[in-house]
Amino acid sequence: MTVALSGSAEVETPRERAVRRVEELKRAVGGVLEVLAAIYRDEDWRYLHDDTGAPFAGFGQFVQYTLGGSASNARRYRQGVETLVVPLRDLTAPDTRIPVTPNDIAQLGQSGARRVVAAAPDVLDGISDSRAQTAALRELIDEVIAERHSPTSTDGAVSSDDESSMLPAIPAALPRAPAGDVAAAGDYCRDMASDSMGADPLSRAVDAVTGRDDRPDMAAGPATDCQKLARAQSMMIARATISGADLQAVLSTVLSVDPVTAADGVDAANSAQTARDCLAAAQRLARLGQLLKALHEAQPAKQTLIRTLSGTDSSGAVPTS
C-alpha cells in the first residue's frame, strides 16, 4: 500500500522501500557479472596486474583479487560468467540486462546453466524489447532452478560436473591414521595455537579435508592438552556403532539438503565451526565410502577364505580325510 499525501507526491511504505532496494541490489550484482563478462570476453585481465606488479595467472585469480573474498566465491563468479552471462549476452540485445545472480549460479550448477543457454534461443524468439528479454530470461532461470530442485524431478540430482565444481576432491587413498577426526575434535585449540603464528585459515580447511597438517607441532601449552583430548574423543567416536538402516537414513538426509539453502540458514556466529564440521564430515564419509567399496570388492575372496578355514568346499560339504 502506498500512502498518498496532498498533491502528486507519494511516500513508500517500509515494505515497498525494502522490496525496491532488494531489486536494486540484484541489478547491481548482475551489473558486476556483466562487467566481468566483458572483461572475460576481451581478456582485459591480461593487461592488468596486482599491487606488486605481477600479472594475473588467470581470470579466476583476477576475480578473486579484484572482488576479494574466498577462492570458492571467485570460482562461482567465473563459472557464472563463462557458462551463463557470456553465452546469454550473445543471444540478446546490447542493452538487455542479463538477470543472473551468484545465487542463481550456485542453484543451477553447470548442467542447469547449460539447460538455460540451450533453451534461451527458443524463449527469446520473437522478443526484441530489452526489458521483455530480461523478463523472459528471468522466468527461464527460475523455471530451471525449480525443476532441478523438485523432489519428483529426475533432473534435480546434482551431476558429476556440478559436484566437481562445488565439493572438495575426495582423497585418492586412505590416510594412515584418522587425522581428520583428531583435527576436528581439537580444532578450536589448534586454531588458538596457530593464530599466534599467523596461520592461513584456508590452509586449515584444506588440511581438514586431506588429513595432512604441515604446521609445526607445539611442544607445550594449550595445544598439547587439546591434542590429548582430541585423541581420547577420537577413540570414543571410533567405538560408536550405527546400524545399516540408521546410516542410510542419515545419508538420505544429507543428500536431500540443498547446500545454498542450508548455508543461508546457518547463524553467522556459528558459520566457522559449522564449516569445519562439514569438512571433517566430508573426510569421514569419503573414508567410509572407500572402506565399503574395498570390502565389497574383497567379498568373494573373504567368502573363499571363510570356507577354507571352516574346512568346507565350494558346495558346503565337509571334506572327508
C-alpha positions as CSV (number, residue, x, y, z in Angstrom):
1,M,0.0,0.0,0.0
2,T,1.3,3.5,-0.9
3,V,0.3,6.4,1.3
4,A,-0.7,9.4,-0.8
5,L,-0.1,13.0,0.5
6,S,-1.6,16.2,-0.8
7,G,-0.5,16.8,-4.4
8,S,1.2,14.3,-6.5
9,A,3.9,13.2,-4.0
10,E,3.8,9.7,-2.8
11,V,5.6,8.1,0.2
12,E,6.7,4.4,0.1
13,T,5.8,2.1,2.9
14,P,8.7,0.4,4.6
15,R,8.0,-2.9,2.8
16,E,7.8,-1.2,-0.6
17,R,11.1,0.5,0.1
18,A,12.7,-2.8,1.1
19,V,11.5,-4.6,-2.0
20,R,12.7,-1.8,-4.2
21,R,16.2,-1.8,-2.7
22,V,16.4,-5.6,-3.0
23,E,15.7,-5.3,-6.7
24,E,18.3,-2.5,-6.9
25,L,20.8,-4.8,-5.2
26,K,20.1,-7.7,-7.6
27,R,20.6,-5.3,-10.6
28,A,23.9,-4.1,-9.0
29,V,25.2,-7.7,-8.6
30,G,24.1,-8.6,-12.1
31,G,25.9,-5.5,-13.3
32,V,29.1,-6.8,-11.7
33,L,28.7,-10.1,-13.6
34,E,28.1,-8.3,-16.9
35,V,31.2,-6.1,-16.4
36,L,33.2,-9.3,-15.6
37,A,31.8,-10.9,-18.7
38,A,33.0,-8.1,-20.9
39,I,36.5,-8.3,-19.2
40,Y,36.5,-12.1,-19.8
41,R,35.4,-11.8,-23.4
42,D,38.0,-9.3,-24.4
43,E,40.6,-10.7,-22.0
44,D,41.2,-7.3,-20.3
45,W,42.7,-9.0,-17.3
46,R,45.7,-10.0,-19.3
47,Y,46.7,-6.3,-19.4
48,L,46.3,-5.8,-15.7
49,H,48.5,-6.6,-12.6
50,D,48.2,-6.7,-8.9
51,D,49.7,-4.3,-6.4
52,T,53.1,-5.9,-6.6
53,G,53.2,-5.5,-10.4
54,A,52.8,-9.3,-11.0
55,P,50.5,-10.3,-13.9
56,F,47.4,-12.4,-13.1
57,A,47.8,-16.1,-13.8
58,G,44.2,-16.5,-14.9
59,F,40.8,-14.9,-15.0
60,G,39.8,-16.6,-11.7
61,Q,42.8,-15.1,-9.9
62,F,41.9,-11.7,-11.3
63,V,38.3,-12.0,-10.0
64,Q,39.4,-13.0,-6.5
65,Y,42.0,-10.2,-6.3
66,T,39.5,-7.5,-7.6
67,L,36.4,-8.5,-5.7
68,G,38.1,-10.0,-2.6
69,G,36.6,-13.0,-0.8
70,S,37.5,-16.6,-1.0
71,A,38.7,-18.7,-3.9
72,S,35.4,-20.6,-4.0
73,N,33.5,-17.3,-4.3
74,A,35.7,-16.3,-7.2
75,R,35.1,-19.6,-8.9
76,R,31.4,-19.1,-8.6
77,Y,31.7,-15.7,-10.3
78,R,33.9,-17.1,-13.0
79,Q,31.6,-20.1,-13.6
80,G,28.6,-17.7,-13.9
81,V,30.5,-15.5,-16.4
82,E,31.7,-18.5,-18.5
83,T,28.5,-20.6,-18.5
84,L,25.7,-18.1,-18.3
85,V,26.4,-14.4,-18.8
86,V,28.7,-14.6,-21.8
87,P,26.5,-17.1,-23.8
88,L,23.3,-15.2,-22.9
89,R,24.9,-11.9,-23.9
90,D,25.5,-13.3,-27.4
91,L,21.8,-14.1,-27.7
92,T,20.3,-10.8,-26.5
93,A,20.2,-7.1,-27.5
94,P,23.2,-5.0,-26.4
95,D,21.1,-3.1,-23.8
96,T,19.4,-6.1,-22.4
97,R,20.2,-6.8,-18.7
98,I,21.2,-10.4,-18.0
99,P,19.3,-11.2,-14.8
100,V,21.9,-13.6,-13.3
101,T,23.0,-13.6,-9.6
102,P,25.6,-15.6,-7.7
103,N,22.8,-17.5,-6.0
104,D,21.4,-18.5,-9.5
105,I,24.9,-19.8,-10.4
106,A,25.0,-22.0,-7.3
107,Q,21.4,-23.2,-7.7
108,L,21.8,-24.0,-11.4
109,G,25.2,-25.6,-11.4
110,Q,26.9,-26.3,-14.7
111,S,24.3,-28.7,-16.0
112,G,21.5,-26.2,-15.1
113,A,23.4,-23.4,-16.8
114,R,23.7,-25.5,-20.0
115,R,19.9,-26.1,-19.9
116,V,19.3,-22.3,-19.6
117,V,21.6,-21.5,-22.5
118,A,20.2,-24.3,-24.7
119,A,16.6,-23.1,-24.1
120,A,17.2,-19.4,-24.4
121,P,17.1,-19.1,-28.2
122,D,13.5,-20.5,-28.3
123,V,12.5,-18.4,-25.3
124,L,13.8,-15.2,-26.8
125,D,12.5,-16.0,-30.3
126,G,10.3,-13.1,-31.5
127,I,11.2,-10.8,-28.5
128,S,13.1,-7.7,-29.4
129,D,12.4,-5.4,-26.4
130,S,15.3,-5.4,-23.9
131,R,13.0,-5.4,-20.8
132,A,10.9,-8.2,-22.2
133,Q,14.1,-10.2,-22.9
134,T,15.3,-9.7,-19.4
135,A,11.9,-10.8,-18.0
136,A,11.9,-13.9,-20.3
137,L,15.4,-14.9,-19.2
138,R,14.5,-14.4,-15.5
139,E,11.4,-16.7,-15.9
140,L,13.5,-19.3,-17.7
141,I,16.2,-19.3,-15.0
142,D,13.6,-19.6,-12.2
143,E,11.9,-22.4,-14.1
144,V,15.1,-24.5,-14.5
145,I,16.0,-23.9,-10.8
146,A,12.6,-25.0,-9.7
147,E,12.7,-28.2,-11.9
148,R,16.2,-29.1,-10.7
149,H,15.2,-28.9,-7.0
150,S,11.8,-30.5,-7.4
151,P,11.5,-33.7,-5.3
152,T,9.8,-35.5,-8.2
153,S,12.2,-34.4,-10.9
154,T,14.9,-36.8,-12.0
155,D,16.9,-33.8,-13.4
156,G,17.1,-32.4,-9.9
157,A,20.0,-34.6,-9.0
158,V,23.4,-32.9,-9.0
159,S,25.5,-34.0,-11.9
160,S,29.1,-35.1,-11.7
161,D,30.2,-31.8,-13.3
162,D,28.3,-29.8,-10.6
163,E,29.8,-32.0,-7.8
164,S,33.4,-31.3,-9.1
165,S,32.8,-27.6,-9.1
166,M,31.2,-27.4,-5.6
167,L,32.8,-30.0,-3.5
168,P,36.4,-30.7,-2.3
169,A,38.1,-33.6,-4.0
170,I,37.8,-37.0,-2.3
171,P,41.3,-38.3,-1.2
172,A,42.7,-40.8,-3.6
173,A,44.0,-43.0,-0.8
174,L,43.0,-43.7,2.7
175,P,45.0,-41.7,5.3
176,R,47.4,-43.8,7.5
177,A,45.5,-42.6,10.6
178,P,42.2,-40.9,11.1
179,A,43.9,-37.5,11.3
180,G,40.8,-35.7,10.4
181,D,39.0,-37.0,13.5
182,V,41.7,-35.7,15.7
183,A,41.8,-32.4,13.9
184,A,38.0,-31.9,14.1
185,A,37.9,-32.7,17.8
186,G,40.8,-30.4,18.7
187,D,40.3,-27.8,16.1
188,Y,39.5,-24.9,18.4
189,C,42.6,-25.3,20.4
190,R,44.8,-25.9,17.3
191,D,43.4,-22.6,15.9
192,M,44.3,-20.8,19.1
193,A,47.8,-22.1,18.9
194,S,48.2,-21.5,15.2
195,D,46.7,-18.0,15.2
196,S,49.7,-16.7,17.1
197,M,51.8,-17.9,14.2
198,G,49.7,-16.2,11.6
199,A,48.3,-19.5,10.1
200,D,46.2,-19.3,7.0
201,P,42.6,-20.3,7.7
202,L,42.2,-21.6,4.1
203,S,45.2,-23.9,4.8
204,R,43.4,-25.2,7.9
205,A,40.3,-26.0,5.8
206,V,42.4,-27.9,3.2
207,D,44.2,-29.8,6.0
208,A,40.8,-30.9,7.4
209,V,39.9,-32.5,4.1
210,T,43.2,-34.1,3.2
211,G,44.1,-35.2,6.6
212,R,47.5,-33.5,6.3
213,D,48.9,-31.0,8.7
214,D,52.3,-29.4,7.7
215,R,52.3,-26.9,10.6
216,P,55.0,-27.3,13.2
217,D,54.0,-29.1,16.4
218,M,53.6,-27.2,19.6
219,A,55.9,-28.5,22.3
220,A,53.8,-27.4,25.2
221,G,50.8,-25.2,26.1
222,P,47.1,-25.4,25.4
223,A,47.6,-27.3,22.0
224,T,49.2,-30.3,23.7
225,D,46.3,-30.7,26.1
226,C,43.8,-30.3,23.3
227,Q,45.6,-32.9,21.3
228,K,45.3,-35.4,24.1
229,L,41.6,-34.6,24.4
230,A,41.1,-34.9,20.7
231,R,42.8,-38.4,20.7
232,A,40.5,-39.5,23.5
233,Q,37.4,-38.2,21.8
234,S,38.5,-39.9,18.5
235,M,38.8,-43.2,20.3
236,M,35.4,-42.8,21.8
237,I,33.9,-42.0,18.3
238,A,35.7,-44.9,16.8
239,R,33.9,-47.3,19.2
240,A,30.5,-45.9,18.3
241,T,28.3,-48.2,16.2
242,I,25.4,-47.5,13.8
243,S,23.1,-49.8,12.1
244,G,22.9,-50.0,8.3
245,A,19.3,-48.6,8.3
246,D,20.3,-45.7,10.5
247,L,23.3,-45.0,8.3
248,Q,21.1,-45.0,5.2
249,A,18.7,-42.6,6.9
250,V,21.5,-40.2,7.8
251,L,22.8,-40.3,4.2
252,S,19.4,-39.7,2.8
253,T,19.0,-36.6,5.0
254,V,22.4,-35.2,3.9
255,L,21.7,-35.9,0.2
256,S,18.3,-34.2,0.4
257,V,19.9,-30.9,1.8
258,D,20.4,-28.1,-0.7
259,P,23.8,-26.6,0.2
260,V,22.9,-23.0,-0.7
261,T,19.7,-23.1,1.4
262,A,21.5,-24.8,4.3
263,A,24.3,-22.2,4.2
264,D,21.7,-19.3,4.3
265,G,20.2,-20.9,7.4
266,V,23.4,-21.1,9.4
267,D,23.9,-18.4,12.0
268,A,26.9,-16.2,11.2
269,A,28.3,-16.7,14.7
270,N,28.4,-20.5,14.1
271,S,29.4,-20.5,10.4
272,A,33.1,-21.1,11.0
273,Q,32.6,-24.0,13.3
274,T,29.9,-25.5,11.0
275,A,32.3,-25.2,8.1
276,R,34.9,-27.1,10.0
277,D,32.4,-29.8,11.0
278,C,31.3,-30.1,7.4
279,L,34.8,-30.6,6.2
280,A,35.6,-33.2,8.9
281,A,32.3,-35.0,8.0
282,A,33.2,-34.9,4.3
283,Q,36.5,-36.7,5.1
284,R,34.8,-39.2,7.3
285,L,32.2,-40.0,4.7
286,A,34.9,-40.3,2.0
287,R,36.8,-42.7,4.2
288,L,33.6,-44.7,4.9
289,G,32.8,-44.9,1.2
290,Q,36.3,-46.2,0.3
291,L,36.2,-48.8,3.1
292,L,32.8,-50.0,1.9
293,K,34.0,-50.2,-1.7
294,A,37.1,-52.1,-0.6
295,L,35.0,-54.5,1.5
296,H,32.6,-55.1,-1.4
297,E,35.3,-55.8,-3.9
298,A,37.0,-58.2,-1.4
299,Q,33.8,-60.1,-0.5
300,P,34.3,-63.1,-2.8
301,A,37.9,-63.6,-1.5
302,K,36.6,-63.3,2.0
303,Q,33.9,-66.0,1.5
304,T,36.5,-68.3,0.0
305,L,38.8,-67.7,3.0
306,I,36.0,-68.5,5.4
307,R,35.1,-71.7,3.6
308,T,38.8,-72.7,3.6
309,L,39.2,-72.1,7.3
310,S,36.0,-73.8,8.2
311,G,37.0,-76.9,6.2
312,T,34.2,-76.8,3.6
313,D,34.4,-76.9,-0.1
314,S,32.5,-74.7,-2.5
315,S,29.4,-76.8,-2.2
316,G,29.3,-76.5,1.6
317,A,30.2,-80.2,2.2
318,V,32.8,-81.1,4.8
319,P,35.6,-83.0,3.1
320,T,36.5,-86.4,4.5
321,S,40.0,-87.4,5.3
